[in-house]
Amino acid sequence: MKIIVPMAGRGSRLRPHTLTIPKPLIPVAGKPIVHRLVADIAHVLNEDIEEIAFILGDPAFFGDAVVSSLKELAISLGAKPSIYRQLDPKGTGHAIMCAAPSLSGPVVIAYADTLIKADFTLDKEADSVIWTKKVENPEAYGVVNLNEKDEITELVEKPTEFVSNQAVIGIYYFKEAEVLKQELEYVLDNDIINGGEYQINDGIKRMMASGKIFKTGTVDEWMDCGNKEVTVETNRRMLGFLAERGEDLIASTITNQNSKIIEPCFIGEGVQLKNSTVGPHASIGEGTIIEDSNVKNSIIQKEAMIKNATLDNAMIGNHATFDGNFTNVSIGDYCELK
Protein backbone atom coordinates (compact mmCIF):
# COMPACT_ATOMS: atom_id res chain seq x y z
CA MET A 1 0.00 0.00 0.00
CA LYS A 2 1.09 3.54 -0.78
CA ILE A 3 -0.13 6.84 0.65
CA ILE A 4 -0.01 10.00 -1.47
CA VAL A 5 -0.44 13.37 0.25
CA PRO A 6 -1.02 16.48 -1.90
CA MET A 7 -0.01 19.47 0.25
CA ALA A 8 1.25 22.16 -2.11
CA GLY A 9 -1.20 24.89 -1.01
CA ARG A 10 -0.06 27.87 1.04
CA GLY A 11 -2.90 27.71 3.60
CA SER A 12 -3.93 31.35 3.20
CA ARG A 13 -7.01 30.99 5.45
CA LEU A 14 -4.74 30.11 8.40
CA ARG A 15 -2.51 33.19 8.11
CA PRO A 16 -0.48 34.55 9.86
CA HIS A 17 0.54 31.08 11.08
CA THR A 18 1.15 29.79 7.56
CA LEU A 19 3.32 32.71 6.50
CA THR A 20 6.37 30.92 7.89
CA ILE A 21 5.30 27.25 8.00
CA PRO A 22 3.11 25.14 5.69
CA LYS A 23 -0.36 24.46 7.10
CA PRO A 24 0.11 20.65 7.26
CA LEU A 25 3.01 21.19 9.67
CA ILE A 26 0.98 23.33 12.11
CA PRO A 27 0.76 21.32 15.36
CA VAL A 28 -2.56 20.08 16.71
CA ALA A 29 -2.42 18.45 20.15
CA GLY A 30 1.35 18.63 19.95
CA LYS A 31 1.86 16.95 16.57
CA PRO A 32 1.81 18.39 13.02
CA ILE A 33 -1.47 17.94 11.16
CA VAL A 34 0.05 15.84 8.37
CA HIS A 35 1.84 13.59 10.88
CA ARG A 36 -1.44 12.85 12.65
CA LEU A 37 -3.33 12.32 9.40
CA VAL A 38 -0.84 9.87 7.90
CA ALA A 39 -0.45 7.92 11.15
CA ASP A 40 -4.25 7.65 11.53
CA ILE A 41 -4.64 6.42 7.94
CA ALA A 42 -1.90 3.84 8.47
CA HIS A 43 -3.76 2.68 11.59
CA VAL A 44 -7.04 2.27 9.68
CA LEU A 45 -5.35 0.41 6.82
CA ASN A 46 -3.67 -1.94 9.31
CA GLU A 47 -1.07 -3.15 6.82
CA ASP A 48 2.46 -2.38 5.73
CA ILE A 49 2.93 0.97 4.00
CA GLU A 50 5.39 0.64 1.13
CA GLU A 51 5.75 4.31 0.20
CA ILE A 52 4.49 7.71 1.32
CA ALA A 53 4.66 10.38 -1.37
CA PHE A 54 4.27 14.07 -0.55
CA ILE A 55 3.39 16.65 -3.21
CA LEU A 56 4.85 20.00 -2.20
CA GLY A 57 4.82 23.49 -3.64
CA ASP A 58 7.59 26.02 -4.25
CA PRO A 59 10.93 24.94 -2.66
CA ALA A 60 11.37 28.51 -1.42
CA PHE A 61 8.51 27.84 1.01
CA PHE A 62 8.48 24.04 1.24
CA GLY A 63 12.24 23.93 1.86
CA ASP A 64 14.79 21.48 3.20
CA ALA A 65 13.42 21.51 6.76
CA VAL A 66 9.95 20.56 5.50
CA VAL A 67 11.34 17.81 3.29
CA SER A 68 13.42 16.41 6.16
CA SER A 69 10.40 16.38 8.48
CA LEU A 70 8.27 14.50 5.94
CA LYS A 71 10.98 12.00 5.13
CA GLU A 72 11.40 11.26 8.82
CA LEU A 73 7.63 10.74 9.11
CA ALA A 74 7.59 8.19 6.29
CA ILE A 75 10.61 6.34 7.62
CA SER A 76 9.07 6.20 11.12
CA LEU A 77 6.15 4.28 9.58
CA GLY A 78 8.47 1.89 7.76
CA ALA A 79 7.81 3.44 4.36
CA LYS A 80 9.93 4.83 1.55
CA PRO A 81 9.59 8.65 1.37
CA SER A 82 9.07 10.31 -2.02
CA ILE A 83 8.92 14.06 -2.66
CA TYR A 84 7.24 15.64 -5.68
CA ARG A 85 6.60 19.27 -6.59
CA GLN A 86 3.53 21.06 -7.92
CA LEU A 87 5.02 24.39 -8.93
CA ASP A 88 1.92 25.65 -10.72
CA PRO A 89 -1.35 25.30 -8.73
CA LYS A 90 -3.67 23.82 -11.36
CA GLY A 91 -6.01 21.80 -9.15
CA THR A 92 -6.34 18.49 -7.36
CA GLY A 93 -6.11 16.32 -10.47
CA HIS A 94 -2.97 18.14 -11.62
CA ALA A 95 -1.41 17.79 -8.16
CA ILE A 96 -1.92 14.03 -8.12
CA MET A 97 -0.41 13.69 -11.58
CA CYS A 98 2.72 15.44 -10.29
CA ALA A 99 3.27 12.16 -8.40
CA ALA A 100 2.63 10.02 -11.49
CA PRO A 101 5.63 7.68 -10.89
CA SER A 102 4.02 6.58 -7.60
CA LEU A 103 0.57 5.93 -9.09
CA SER A 104 0.72 2.14 -9.22
CA GLY A 105 -0.85 -0.65 -7.20
CA PRO A 106 -3.10 0.07 -4.21
CA VAL A 107 -2.94 3.71 -3.14
CA VAL A 108 -4.61 5.98 -0.61
CA ILE A 109 -4.74 9.67 -1.55
CA ALA A 110 -5.31 12.05 1.38
CA TYR A 111 -5.42 15.84 1.38
CA ALA A 112 -3.49 17.21 4.35
CA ASP A 113 -5.92 19.76 5.76
CA THR A 114 -8.20 17.53 7.84
CA LEU A 115 -7.92 15.02 10.65
CA ILE A 116 -10.06 11.94 11.15
CA LYS A 117 -11.16 9.43 13.72
CA ALA A 118 -12.15 6.16 12.10
CA ASP A 119 -12.38 2.43 12.71
CA PHE A 120 -13.62 0.41 9.76
CA THR A 121 -12.41 -2.36 7.47
CA LEU A 122 -11.36 -1.16 4.03
CA ASP A 123 -13.35 -2.93 1.30
CA LYS A 124 -10.50 -4.13 -0.91
CA GLU A 125 -12.87 -5.87 -3.32
CA ALA A 126 -14.04 -2.45 -4.51
CA ASP A 127 -12.12 -0.69 -7.24
CA SER A 128 -12.13 2.42 -5.08
CA VAL A 129 -13.32 3.65 -1.70
CA ILE A 130 -14.23 7.29 -1.06
CA TRP A 131 -14.15 8.18 2.63
CA THR A 132 -17.18 10.12 3.80
CA LYS A 133 -18.74 11.62 6.93
CA LYS A 134 -22.44 11.90 7.61
CA VAL A 135 -23.32 15.59 7.95
CA GLU A 136 -26.41 17.54 8.95
CA ASN A 137 -26.17 20.09 6.11
CA PRO A 138 -25.15 18.16 2.97
CA GLU A 139 -26.01 21.14 0.77
CA ALA A 140 -22.75 22.73 1.96
CA TYR A 141 -20.55 19.85 0.78
CA GLY A 142 -19.72 17.56 -2.07
CA VAL A 143 -21.69 14.36 -1.43
CA VAL A 144 -21.98 10.85 -2.87
CA ASN A 145 -25.08 9.35 -4.45
CA LEU A 146 -25.58 5.65 -3.67
CA ASN A 147 -27.55 2.88 -5.37
CA GLU A 148 -29.40 0.01 -3.69
CA LYS A 149 -26.09 -1.88 -3.33
CA ASP A 150 -24.53 1.06 -1.46
CA GLU A 151 -22.23 1.65 -4.41
CA ILE A 152 -21.34 5.23 -5.32
CA THR A 153 -22.91 6.19 -8.63
CA GLU A 154 -22.36 9.93 -8.61
CA LEU A 155 -20.47 12.79 -6.98
CA VAL A 156 -22.63 15.87 -6.47
CA GLU A 157 -21.15 19.22 -5.42
CA LYS A 158 -23.31 21.22 -2.98
CA PRO A 159 -26.66 19.75 -4.04
CA THR A 160 -29.68 22.03 -3.96
CA GLU A 161 -31.95 18.99 -3.49
CA PHE A 162 -31.24 16.09 -1.11
CA VAL A 163 -28.95 13.44 -2.59
CA SER A 164 -27.41 11.92 0.53
CA ASN A 165 -25.93 13.06 3.83
CA GLN A 166 -22.50 11.51 3.20
CA ALA A 167 -19.97 14.24 2.48
CA VAL A 168 -16.68 13.58 0.72
CA ILE A 169 -13.80 14.40 3.08
CA GLY A 170 -10.83 14.22 0.68
CA ILE A 171 -9.45 10.73 1.35
CA TYR A 172 -9.61 8.07 -1.37
CA TYR A 173 -8.51 4.45 -1.87
CA PHE A 174 -7.75 3.06 -5.34
CA LYS A 175 -7.09 -0.66 -5.76
CA GLU A 176 -5.23 0.00 -9.01
CA ALA A 177 -3.88 3.53 -9.09
CA GLU A 178 -2.82 3.02 -12.69
CA VAL A 179 -6.49 3.34 -13.68
CA LEU A 180 -6.82 6.73 -11.96
CA LYS A 181 -3.55 7.80 -13.59
CA GLN A 182 -4.88 6.87 -17.02
CA GLU A 183 -8.11 8.79 -16.53
CA LEU A 184 -6.37 11.87 -15.14
CA GLU A 185 -3.99 11.81 -18.09
CA TYR A 186 -7.06 12.00 -20.31
CA VAL A 187 -8.42 14.92 -18.25
CA LEU A 188 -5.17 16.87 -18.62
CA ASP A 189 -4.58 15.97 -22.26
CA ASN A 190 -8.10 17.01 -23.22
CA ASP A 191 -8.06 20.15 -21.08
CA ILE A 192 -11.12 19.15 -19.03
CA ILE A 193 -11.39 21.99 -16.51
CA ASN A 194 -13.89 22.68 -13.73
CA GLY A 195 -13.66 25.76 -11.55
CA GLY A 196 -10.64 26.85 -13.54
CA GLU A 197 -8.63 23.75 -12.54
CA TYR A 198 -8.06 20.08 -13.29
CA GLN A 199 -10.04 18.11 -10.71
CA ILE A 200 -9.63 14.60 -9.29
CA ASN A 201 -13.42 14.25 -9.54
CA ASP A 202 -13.28 14.31 -13.33
CA GLY A 203 -10.91 11.33 -13.29
CA ILE A 204 -13.17 9.55 -10.79
CA LYS A 205 -16.26 10.20 -12.92
CA ARG A 206 -14.54 8.62 -15.91
CA MET A 207 -13.70 5.58 -13.79
CA MET A 208 -17.36 5.30 -12.73
CA ALA A 209 -18.51 5.62 -16.34
CA SER A 210 -16.25 2.71 -17.30
CA GLY A 211 -17.93 0.47 -14.70
CA LYS A 212 -15.48 0.65 -11.79
CA ILE A 213 -17.09 -0.08 -8.41
CA PHE A 214 -16.86 2.68 -5.80
CA LYS A 215 -17.81 2.14 -2.14
CA THR A 216 -17.81 4.39 0.93
CA GLY A 217 -15.74 4.23 4.09
CA THR A 218 -17.47 6.30 6.76
CA VAL A 219 -15.34 8.02 9.40
CA ASP A 220 -16.56 8.72 12.94
CA GLU A 221 -14.98 12.17 13.14
CA TRP A 222 -13.87 14.64 10.49
CA MET A 223 -12.01 17.66 11.82
CA ASP A 224 -11.07 20.65 9.71
CA CYS A 225 -7.90 22.72 10.06
CA GLY A 226 -8.81 25.36 7.50
CA ASN A 227 -8.67 28.50 9.64
CA LYS A 228 -7.75 29.58 13.15
CA GLU A 229 -11.19 29.08 14.69
CA VAL A 230 -11.72 25.53 13.46
CA THR A 231 -8.08 24.57 14.10
CA VAL A 232 -8.44 25.53 17.77
CA GLU A 233 -11.69 23.53 17.89
CA THR A 234 -9.98 20.55 16.27
CA ASN A 235 -7.21 20.81 18.85
CA ARG A 236 -9.84 20.66 21.60
CA ARG A 237 -11.52 17.59 20.14
CA MET A 238 -8.23 15.81 19.43
CA LEU A 239 -7.01 16.32 23.00
CA GLY A 240 -10.25 14.73 24.21
CA PHE A 241 -9.79 11.69 21.95
CA LEU A 242 -6.17 11.22 22.99
CA ALA A 243 -7.07 11.49 26.68
CA GLU A 244 -9.77 8.83 26.20
CA ARG A 245 -7.11 6.53 24.71
CA GLY A 246 -4.96 7.10 27.79
CA GLU A 247 -2.07 8.79 25.97
CA ASP A 248 0.47 10.63 28.13
CA LEU A 249 0.29 14.20 26.88
CA ILE A 250 2.36 16.06 29.49
CA ALA A 251 6.15 15.88 29.26
CA SER A 252 8.13 14.87 32.32
CA THR A 253 10.59 17.74 31.78
CA ILE A 254 8.21 20.63 32.42
CA THR A 255 8.87 23.06 35.26
CA ASN A 256 5.81 23.78 37.38
CA GLN A 257 6.07 26.62 39.89
CA ASN A 258 2.83 27.29 41.73
CA SER A 259 0.75 26.45 38.65
CA LYS A 260 -2.32 24.31 37.96
CA ILE A 261 -2.83 22.03 34.97
CA ILE A 262 -6.39 21.11 34.04
CA GLU A 263 -6.40 18.15 31.65
CA PRO A 264 -6.75 17.28 28.87
CA CYS A 265 -3.71 19.28 27.78
CA PHE A 266 -0.63 18.74 25.70
CA ILE A 267 2.47 20.27 27.30
CA GLY A 268 5.77 19.77 25.49
CA GLU A 269 9.33 19.23 26.63
CA GLY A 270 10.96 21.98 28.65
CA VAL A 271 7.85 24.10 29.15
CA GLN A 272 8.04 26.42 32.18
CA LEU A 273 4.87 27.31 34.11
CA LYS A 274 4.86 29.97 36.84
CA ASN A 275 1.84 31.22 38.79
CA SER A 276 -0.47 30.12 35.98
CA THR A 277 -3.40 27.88 35.13
CA VAL A 278 -3.19 25.87 31.91
CA GLY A 279 -6.14 23.97 30.49
CA PRO A 280 -8.38 22.42 29.72
CA HIS A 281 -7.84 21.87 25.99
CA ALA A 282 -4.58 23.77 25.71
CA SER A 283 -1.59 22.64 23.63
CA ILE A 284 1.73 24.18 24.66
CA GLY A 285 4.79 23.67 22.44
CA GLU A 286 8.21 22.74 23.76
CA GLY A 287 10.34 25.42 25.37
CA THR A 288 7.45 27.83 25.92
CA ILE A 289 7.35 29.94 29.11
CA ILE A 290 4.01 30.91 30.69
CA GLU A 291 3.95 33.29 33.64
CA ASP A 292 1.06 34.84 35.60
CA SER A 293 -1.45 33.67 33.02
CA ASN A 294 -4.56 31.61 32.40
CA VAL A 295 -4.55 29.62 29.17
CA LYS A 296 -7.34 27.33 27.97
CA ASN A 297 -8.77 26.09 24.68
CA SER A 298 -5.72 27.43 22.83
CA ILE A 299 -2.68 26.43 20.78
CA ILE A 300 0.70 27.93 21.68
CA GLN A 301 3.62 26.74 19.61
CA LYS A 302 7.32 26.33 20.41
CA GLU A 303 9.59 28.73 22.31
CA ALA A 304 6.89 31.33 22.96
CA MET A 305 6.79 33.72 25.94
CA ILE A 306 3.37 34.33 27.53
CA LYS A 307 2.96 36.78 30.44
CA ASN A 308 0.03 38.42 32.23
CA ALA A 309 -2.41 36.83 29.80
CA THR A 310 -5.90 35.39 29.89
CA LEU A 311 -6.18 33.32 26.72
CA ASP A 312 -9.19 31.44 25.39
CA ASN A 313 -9.67 30.36 21.77
CA ALA A 314 -6.19 31.70 21.02
CA MET A 315 -3.46 30.60 18.62
CA ILE A 316 0.09 31.85 19.09
CA GLY A 317 3.06 31.00 16.86
CA ASN A 318 6.63 29.91 17.43
CA HIS A 319 9.02 32.31 19.21
CA ALA A 320 6.20 34.81 19.75
CA THR A 321 5.99 37.12 22.79
CA PHE A 322 2.62 38.03 24.28
CA ASP A 323 2.18 40.28 27.31
CA GLY A 324 -1.20 41.86 27.68
CA ASN A 325 -4.89 41.82 28.46
CA PHE A 326 -6.23 40.41 25.21
CA THR A 327 -8.16 37.10 25.07
CA ASN A 328 -9.10 35.76 21.61
CA VAL A 329 -5.91 36.27 19.63
CA SER A 330 -4.08 34.88 16.61
CA ILE A 331 -0.39 35.80 16.57
CA GLY A 332 2.11 34.45 14.05
CA ASP A 333 5.73 33.35 14.48
CA TYR A 334 8.21 35.84 15.96
CA CYS A 335 5.56 38.49 16.65
CA GLU A 336 5.72 40.55 19.84
CA LEU A 337 2.90 42.15 21.82
CA LYS A 338 4.19 43.73 25.03
C-alpha positions as CSV (number, residue, x, y, z in Angstrom):
1,M,0.0,0.0,0.0
2,K,1.1,3.5,-0.8
3,I,-0.1,6.8,0.6
4,I,0.0,10.0,-1.5
5,V,-0.4,13.4,0.2
6,P,-1.0,16.5,-1.9
7,M,0.0,19.5,0.3
8,A,1.3,22.2,-2.1
9,G,-1.2,24.9,-1.0
10,R,-0.1,27.9,1.0
11,G,-2.9,27.7,3.6
12,S,-3.9,31.4,3.2
13,R,-7.0,31.0,5.5
14,L,-4.7,30.1,8.4
15,R,-2.5,33.2,8.1
16,P,-0.5,34.6,9.9
17,H,0.5,31.1,11.1
18,T,1.1,29.8,7.6
19,L,3.3,32.7,6.5
20,T,6.4,30.9,7.9
21,I,5.3,27.3,8.0
22,P,3.1,25.1,5.7
23,K,-0.4,24.5,7.1
24,P,0.1,20.7,7.3
25,L,3.0,21.2,9.7
26,I,1.0,23.3,12.1
27,P,0.8,21.3,15.4
28,V,-2.6,20.1,16.7
29,A,-2.4,18.4,20.2
30,G,1.4,18.6,19.9
31,K,1.9,16.9,16.6
32,P,1.8,18.4,13.0
33,I,-1.5,17.9,11.2
34,V,0.0,15.8,8.4
35,H,1.8,13.6,10.9
36,R,-1.4,12.9,12.7
37,L,-3.3,12.3,9.4
38,V,-0.8,9.9,7.9
39,A,-0.5,7.9,11.2
40,D,-4.2,7.6,11.5
41,I,-4.6,6.4,7.9
42,A,-1.9,3.8,8.5
43,H,-3.8,2.7,11.6
44,V,-7.0,2.3,9.7
45,L,-5.4,0.4,6.8
46,N,-3.7,-1.9,9.3
47,E,-1.1,-3.2,6.8
48,D,2.5,-2.4,5.7
49,I,2.9,1.0,4.0
50,E,5.4,0.6,1.1
51,E,5.8,4.3,0.2
52,I,4.5,7.7,1.3
53,A,4.7,10.4,-1.4
54,F,4.3,14.1,-0.5
55,I,3.4,16.6,-3.2
56,L,4.9,20.0,-2.2
57,G,4.8,23.5,-3.6
58,D,7.6,26.0,-4.2
59,P,10.9,24.9,-2.7
60,A,11.4,28.5,-1.4
61,F,8.5,27.8,1.0
62,F,8.5,24.0,1.2
63,G,12.2,23.9,1.9
64,D,14.8,21.5,3.2
65,A,13.4,21.5,6.8
66,V,9.9,20.6,5.5
67,V,11.3,17.8,3.3
68,S,13.4,16.4,6.2
69,S,10.4,16.4,8.5
70,L,8.3,14.5,5.9
71,K,11.0,12.0,5.1
72,E,11.4,11.3,8.8
73,L,7.6,10.7,9.1
74,A,7.6,8.2,6.3
75,I,10.6,6.3,7.6
76,S,9.1,6.2,11.1
77,L,6.1,4.3,9.6
78,G,8.5,1.9,7.8
79,A,7.8,3.4,4.4
80,K,9.9,4.8,1.6
81,P,9.6,8.6,1.4
82,S,9.1,10.3,-2.0
83,I,8.9,14.1,-2.7
84,Y,7.2,15.6,-5.7
85,R,6.6,19.3,-6.6
86,Q,3.5,21.1,-7.9
87,L,5.0,24.4,-8.9
88,D,1.9,25.7,-10.7
89,P,-1.4,25.3,-8.7
90,K,-3.7,23.8,-11.4
91,G,-6.0,21.8,-9.2
92,T,-6.3,18.5,-7.4
93,G,-6.1,16.3,-10.5
94,H,-3.0,18.1,-11.6
95,A,-1.4,17.8,-8.2
96,I,-1.9,14.0,-8.1
97,M,-0.4,13.7,-11.6
98,C,2.7,15.4,-10.3
99,A,3.3,12.2,-8.4
100,A,2.6,10.0,-11.5
101,P,5.6,7.7,-10.9
102,S,4.0,6.6,-7.6
103,L,0.6,5.9,-9.1
104,S,0.7,2.1,-9.2
105,G,-0.9,-0.6,-7.2
106,P,-3.1,0.1,-4.2
107,V,-2.9,3.7,-3.1
108,V,-4.6,6.0,-0.6
109,I,-4.7,9.7,-1.5
110,A,-5.3,12.0,1.4
111,Y,-5.4,15.8,1.4
112,A,-3.5,17.2,4.4
113,D,-5.9,19.8,5.8
114,T,-8.2,17.5,7.8
115,L,-7.9,15.0,10.6
116,I,-10.1,11.9,11.1
117,K,-11.2,9.4,13.7
118,A,-12.2,6.2,12.1
119,D,-12.4,2.4,12.7
120,F,-13.6,0.4,9.8
121,T,-12.4,-2.4,7.5
122,L,-11.4,-1.2,4.0
123,D,-13.3,-2.9,1.3
124,K,-10.5,-4.1,-0.9
125,E,-12.9,-5.9,-3.3
126,A,-14.0,-2.5,-4.5
127,D,-12.1,-0.7,-7.2
128,S,-12.1,2.4,-5.1
129,V,-13.3,3.7,-1.7
130,I,-14.2,7.3,-1.1
131,W,-14.1,8.2,2.6
132,T,-17.2,10.1,3.8
133,K,-18.7,11.6,6.9
134,K,-22.4,11.9,7.6
135,V,-23.3,15.6,8.0
136,E,-26.4,17.5,9.0
137,N,-26.2,20.1,6.1
138,P,-25.2,18.2,3.0
139,E,-26.0,21.1,0.8
140,A,-22.7,22.7,2.0
141,Y,-20.5,19.8,0.8
142,G,-19.7,17.6,-2.1
143,V,-21.7,14.4,-1.4
144,V,-22.0,10.9,-2.9
145,N,-25.1,9.4,-4.5
146,L,-25.6,5.6,-3.7
147,N,-27.6,2.9,-5.4
148,E,-29.4,0.0,-3.7
149,K,-26.1,-1.9,-3.3
150,D,-24.5,1.1,-1.5
151,E,-22.2,1.7,-4.4
152,I,-21.3,5.2,-5.3
153,T,-22.9,6.2,-8.6
154,E,-22.4,9.9,-8.6
155,L,-20.5,12.8,-7.0
156,V,-22.6,15.9,-6.5
157,E,-21.1,19.2,-5.4
158,K,-23.3,21.2,-3.0
159,P,-26.7,19.7,-4.0
160,T,-29.7,22.0,-4.0
161,E,-32.0,19.0,-3.5
162,F,-31.2,16.1,-1.1
163,V,-29.0,13.4,-2.6
164,S,-27.4,11.9,0.5
165,N,-25.9,13.1,3.8
166,Q,-22.5,11.5,3.2
167,A,-20.0,14.2,2.5
168,V,-16.7,13.6,0.7
169,I,-13.8,14.4,3.1
170,G,-10.8,14.2,0.7
171,I,-9.4,10.7,1.4
172,Y,-9.6,8.1,-1.4
173,Y,-8.5,4.4,-1.9
174,F,-7.8,3.1,-5.3
175,K,-7.1,-0.7,-5.8
176,E,-5.2,0.0,-9.0
177,A,-3.9,3.5,-9.1
178,E,-2.8,3.0,-12.7
179,V,-6.5,3.3,-13.7
180,L,-6.8,6.7,-12.0
181,K,-3.6,7.8,-13.6
182,Q,-4.9,6.9,-17.0
183,E,-8.1,8.8,-16.5
184,L,-6.4,11.9,-15.1
185,E,-4.0,11.8,-18.1
186,Y,-7.1,12.0,-20.3
187,V,-8.4,14.9,-18.2
188,L,-5.2,16.9,-18.6
189,D,-4.6,16.0,-22.3
190,N,-8.1,17.0,-23.2
191,D,-8.1,20.2,-21.1
192,I,-11.1,19.2,-19.0
193,I,-11.4,22.0,-16.5
194,N,-13.9,22.7,-13.7
195,G,-13.7,25.8,-11.5
196,G,-10.6,26.9,-13.5
197,E,-8.6,23.8,-12.5
198,Y,-8.1,20.1,-13.3
199,Q,-10.0,18.1,-10.7
200,I,-9.6,14.6,-9.3
201,N,-13.4,14.3,-9.5
202,D,-13.3,14.3,-13.3
203,G,-10.9,11.3,-13.3
204,I,-13.2,9.6,-10.8
205,K,-16.3,10.2,-12.9
206,R,-14.5,8.6,-15.9
207,M,-13.7,5.6,-13.8
208,M,-17.4,5.3,-12.7
209,A,-18.5,5.6,-16.3
210,S,-16.2,2.7,-17.3
211,G,-17.9,0.5,-14.7
212,K,-15.5,0.7,-11.8
213,I,-17.1,-0.1,-8.4
214,F,-16.9,2.7,-5.8
215,K,-17.8,2.1,-2.1
216,T,-17.8,4.4,0.9
217,G,-15.7,4.2,4.1
218,T,-17.5,6.3,6.8
219,V,-15.3,8.0,9.4
220,D,-16.6,8.7,12.9
221,E,-15.0,12.2,13.1
222,W,-13.9,14.6,10.5
223,M,-12.0,17.7,11.8
224,D,-11.1,20.6,9.7
225,C,-7.9,22.7,10.1
226,G,-8.8,25.4,7.5
227,N,-8.7,28.5,9.6
228,K,-7.7,29.6,13.1
229,E,-11.2,29.1,14.7
230,V,-11.7,25.5,13.5
231,T,-8.1,24.6,14.1
232,V,-8.4,25.5,17.8
233,E,-11.7,23.5,17.9
234,T,-10.0,20.5,16.3
235,N,-7.2,20.8,18.9
236,R,-9.8,20.7,21.6
237,R,-11.5,17.6,20.1
238,M,-8.2,15.8,19.4
239,L,-7.0,16.3,23.0
240,G,-10.2,14.7,24.2
241,F,-9.8,11.7,21.9
242,L,-6.2,11.2,23.0
243,A,-7.1,11.5,26.7
244,E,-9.8,8.8,26.2
245,R,-7.1,6.5,24.7
246,G,-5.0,7.1,27.8
247,E,-2.1,8.8,26.0
248,D,0.5,10.6,28.1
249,L,0.3,14.2,26.9
250,I,2.4,16.1,29.5
251,A,6.2,15.9,29.3
252,S,8.1,14.9,32.3
253,T,10.6,17.7,31.8
254,I,8.2,20.6,32.4
255,T,8.9,23.1,35.3
256,N,5.8,23.8,37.4
257,Q,6.1,26.6,39.9
258,N,2.8,27.3,41.7
259,S,0.7,26.4,38.7
260,K,-2.3,24.3,38.0
261,I,-2.8,22.0,35.0
262,I,-6.4,21.1,34.0
263,E,-6.4,18.1,31.7
264,P,-6.7,17.3,28.9
265,C,-3.7,19.3,27.8
266,F,-0.6,18.7,25.7
267,I,2.5,20.3,27.3
268,G,5.8,19.8,25.5
269,E,9.3,19.2,26.6
270,G,11.0,22.0,28.7
271,V,7.8,24.1,29.1
272,Q,8.0,26.4,32.2
273,L,4.9,27.3,34.1
274,K,4.9,30.0,36.8
275,N,1.8,31.2,38.8
276,S,-0.5,30.1,36.0
277,T,-3.4,27.9,35.1
278,V,-3.2,25.9,31.9
279,G,-6.1,24.0,30.5
280,P,-8.4,22.4,29.7
281,H,-7.8,21.9,26.0
282,A,-4.6,23.8,25.7
283,S,-1.6,22.6,23.6
284,I,1.7,24.2,24.7
285,G,4.8,23.7,22.4
286,E,8.2,22.7,23.8
287,G,10.3,25.4,25.4
288,T,7.5,27.8,25.9
289,I,7.3,29.9,29.1
290,I,4.0,30.9,30.7
291,E,3.9,33.3,33.6
292,D,1.1,34.8,35.6
293,S,-1.5,33.7,33.0
294,N,-4.6,31.6,32.4
295,V,-4.6,29.6,29.2
296,K,-7.3,27.3,28.0
297,N,-8.8,26.1,24.7
298,S,-5.7,27.4,22.8
299,I,-2.7,26.4,20.8
300,I,0.7,27.9,21.7
301,Q,3.6,26.7,19.6
302,K,7.3,26.3,20.4
303,E,9.6,28.7,22.3
304,A,6.9,31.3,23.0
305,M,6.8,33.7,25.9
306,I,3.4,34.3,27.5
307,K,3.0,36.8,30.4
308,N,0.0,38.4,32.2
309,A,-2.4,36.8,29.8
310,T,-5.9,35.4,29.9
311,L,-6.2,33.3,26.7
312,D,-9.2,31.4,25.4
313,N,-9.7,30.4,21.8
314,A,-6.2,31.7,21.0
315,M,-3.5,30.6,18.6
316,I,0.1,31.9,19.1
317,G,3.1,31.0,16.9
318,N,6.6,29.9,17.4
319,H,9.0,32.3,19.2
320,A,6.2,34.8,19.8
321,T,6.0,37.1,22.8
322,F,2.6,38.0,24.3
323,D,2.2,40.3,27.3
324,G,-1.2,41.9,27.7
325,N,-4.9,41.8,28.5
326,F,-6.2,40.4,25.2
327,T,-8.2,37.1,25.1
328,N,-9.1,35.8,21.6
329,V,-5.9,36.3,19.6
330,S,-4.1,34.9,16.6
331,I,-0.4,35.8,16.6
332,G,2.1,34.4,14.0
333,D,5.7,33.3,14.5
334,Y,8.2,35.8,16.0
335,C,5.6,38.5,16.6
336,E,5.7,40.6,19.8
337,L,2.9,42.1,21.8
338,K,4.2,43.7,25.0
